[in-house]
């Protein structure tokens, strides 16, 4: 977690594009996490979008979009639905910069959510930052019932992405690299 970064660490809270009303200071529930990969950002991004598309990252994605190339994938303005902690969520991708950033807003009953993935090149490696911020009665109830739930969720997403990347070859490399 990036609660107090050291002098050589990026401050994930500052690097993520928190929209108005969804920064950690204004959210009812939030978490930020990071992990490092021995792969280039473009390769990690392919695995990230593949993981999301196959419903292993945020269970389960339905109505996943099809990228312009005809292959399944996420892009800016893509819409999809999924379940998060038992709540039906309707999401729209707000930013999709291949190899760099993926972010979406989602709405469910009594819950608004923002999630962002940021990939930073670090000399042949990739530092991945992920942030989630939620507002509304459902977020407050979840925080009061289990204050660490968002941190565990972020850690699980990062663990699954790390497993996906370490398996290699599981995601098709759509960029041809």
C-alpha positions as CSV (number, residue, x, y, z in Angstrom):
1,X,0.0,0.0,0.0
2,X,1.1,3.5,-0.6
3,X,0.1,5.1,2.7
4,X,3.5,6.8,3.2
5,X,5.9,6.5,0.3
6,X,9.6,6.7,0.8
7,X,11.8,9.2,-1.0
8,X,12.4,6.9,-3.9
9,X,8.8,5.8,-4.3
10,X,6.1,7.5,-6.4
11,X,3.2,8.9,-4.4
12,X,0.3,6.9,-5.9
13,X,-2.3,9.1,-4.3
14,X,-0.8,12.1,-6.3
15,X,-0.1,10.2,-9.6
16,X,-3.6,8.8,-10.0
17,X,-6.1,11.1,-11.7
18,X,-8.7,11.4,-8.9
19,X,-11.8,13.1,-10.3
20,X,-13.6,15.8,-8.3
21,X,-15.4,14.2,-5.4
22,X,-13.5,10.9,-5.7
23,X,-10.1,11.7,-4.2
24,X,-9.2,9.9,-1.1
25,X,-9.9,13.0,0.9
26,X,-13.6,13.1,-0.2
27,X,-14.4,9.4,-0.6
28,X,-16.2,7.2,1.9
29,X,-14.0,4.2,1.1
30,X,-10.7,4.1,-0.8
31,X,-7.4,2.2,-1.3
32,X,-4.2,2.5,-3.3
33,X,-1.8,-0.3,-4.0
34,X,1.2,-1.0,-6.1
35,X,3.3,-3.9,-7.5
36,X,6.3,-4.3,-9.8
37,X,6.6,-6.4,-12.9
38,X,9.6,-7.6,-14.9
39,X,7.9,-6.7,-18.1
40,X,7.3,-3.6,-20.2
41,X,4.1,-1.5,-19.6
42,X,2.6,-2.5,-23.0
43,X,2.9,-6.2,-22.1
44,X,1.4,-5.6,-18.6
45,X,-1.4,-3.6,-20.1
46,X,-2.4,-6.4,-22.5
47,X,-2.7,-8.7,-19.5
48,X,-4.6,-6.1,-17.5
49,X,-7.2,-5.6,-20.2
50,X,-7.4,-9.4,-20.8
51,X,-7.9,-10.0,-17.1
52,X,-10.7,-7.4,-17.0
53,X,-12.3,-8.8,-20.1
54,X,-12.2,-12.4,-18.8
55,X,-13.9,-11.4,-15.5
56,X,-11.0,-12.4,-13.3
57,X,-10.2,-8.9,-12.2
58,X,-13.6,-7.6,-11.3
59,X,-16.0,-10.5,-11.1
60,X,-17.9,-10.9,-13.5
61,X,-17.7,-8.5,-16.4
62,X,-20.7,-8.7,-18.7
63,X,-21.2,-7.0,-22.0
64,X,-17.5,-6.5,-22.5
65,X,-16.7,-4.2,-25.4
66,X,-15.0,-5.2,-28.7
67,X,-12.1,-3.1,-29.7
68,X,-11.9,-1.6,-33.2
69,X,-9.5,-4.3,-34.3
70,X,-12.3,-6.8,-33.6
71,X,-10.6,-8.3,-30.6
72,X,-12.2,-8.1,-27.2
73,X,-10.9,-5.2,-25.1
74,X,-11.5,-2.0,-23.2
75,X,-11.3,1.5,-24.7
76,X,-12.4,5.0,-23.7
77,X,-16.3,5.1,-23.5
78,X,-16.6,1.3,-23.4
79,X,-19.5,0.3,-21.1
80,X,-19.8,-2.9,-19.1
81,X,-21.6,-4.3,-16.1
82,X,-20.2,-6.4,-13.2
83,X,-20.8,-7.4,-9.7
84,X,-18.7,-6.0,-6.9
85,X,-19.3,-7.3,-3.3
86,X,-22.7,-8.5,-4.4
87,X,-23.8,-5.2,-6.0
88,X,-24.6,-4.9,-9.7
89,X,-22.4,-2.1,-11.1
90,X,-22.7,-0.3,-14.5
91,X,-19.3,1.1,-15.6
92,X,-18.0,3.4,-18.3
93,X,-14.3,3.6,-19.2
94,X,-13.2,7.2,-18.9
95,X,-9.6,6.8,-19.9
96,X,-7.8,4.1,-21.8
97,X,-4.3,4.9,-22.8
98,X,-2.7,1.5,-23.9
99,X,0.4,0.8,-21.9
100,X,-0.2,3.7,-19.5
101,X,-3.6,4.1,-17.9
102,X,-7.0,2.5,-17.6
103,X,-9.8,4.1,-15.5
104,X,-13.6,3.8,-15.2
105,X,-16.5,5.2,-13.2
106,X,-19.2,2.8,-12.0
107,X,-22.6,3.2,-10.4
108,X,-24.6,0.8,-8.4
109,X,-27.5,1.1,-5.9
110,X,-26.2,3.5,-3.2
111,X,-22.6,3.4,-4.6
112,X,-20.5,5.5,-7.0
113,X,-17.0,4.2,-7.7
114,X,-13.9,5.3,-9.5
115,X,-11.1,2.9,-10.3
116,X,-7.8,3.6,-12.0
117,X,-4.7,1.6,-13.1
118,X,-1.5,3.5,-13.9
119,X,1.5,1.8,-15.4
120,X,4.9,3.4,-15.1
121,X,8.0,2.3,-17.1
122,X,11.0,1.7,-14.8
123,X,14.0,0.6,-16.9
124,X,12.6,-2.6,-18.5
125,X,10.2,-3.1,-15.6
126,X,6.7,-1.7,-14.9
127,X,5.4,-0.3,-11.6
128,X,1.6,-0.7,-11.5
129,X,-0.5,1.6,-9.3
130,X,-4.2,0.9,-8.7
131,X,-6.6,3.1,-6.9
132,X,-10.2,2.8,-6.0
133,X,-12.5,5.3,-4.4
134,X,-16.2,4.9,-3.5
135,X,-18.9,7.1,-2.3
136,X,-22.4,6.5,-1.0
137,X,-24.3,4.6,1.7
138,X,-23.1,1.2,0.4
139,X,-19.4,2.4,0.7
140,X,-20.0,3.7,4.2
141,X,-21.7,0.5,5.3
142,X,-18.9,-1.6,3.9
143,X,-16.2,0.6,5.5
144,X,-18.0,0.4,8.9
145,X,-18.4,-3.4,8.6
146,X,-14.8,-4.0,7.4
147,X,-12.4,-1.1,7.3
148,X,-9.7,-3.0,5.5
149,X,-12.0,-4.4,2.7
150,X,-10.8,-1.9,0.0
151,X,-7.2,-2.6,0.7
152,X,-7.7,-6.4,0.5
153,X,-9.7,-5.9,-2.8
154,X,-6.8,-3.9,-4.3
155,X,-4.3,-6.4,-3.1
156,X,-6.3,-9.2,-4.7
157,X,-6.5,-7.4,-8.0
158,X,-2.8,-6.9,-8.0
159,X,-2.1,-10.5,-7.0
160,X,-4.3,-11.8,-9.9
161,X,-2.6,-9.4,-12.4
162,X,0.8,-10.6,-11.2
163,X,-0.2,-14.2,-11.6
164,X,-1.5,-13.5,-15.1
165,X,1.7,-11.7,-16.2
166,X,3.9,-14.4,-14.6
167,X,2.0,-17.1,-16.6
168,X,2.9,-15.1,-19.7
169,X,1.4,-16.2,-23.0
170,X,-2.1,-16.4,-21.5
171,X,-3.1,-13.1,-22.9
172,X,-2.7,-12.6,-26.6
173,X,-0.4,-9.7,-27.3
174,X,-2.6,-7.6,-29.5
175,X,0.1,-5.0,-30.1
176,X,2.2,-7.6,-32.0
177,X,5.1,-7.3,-29.6
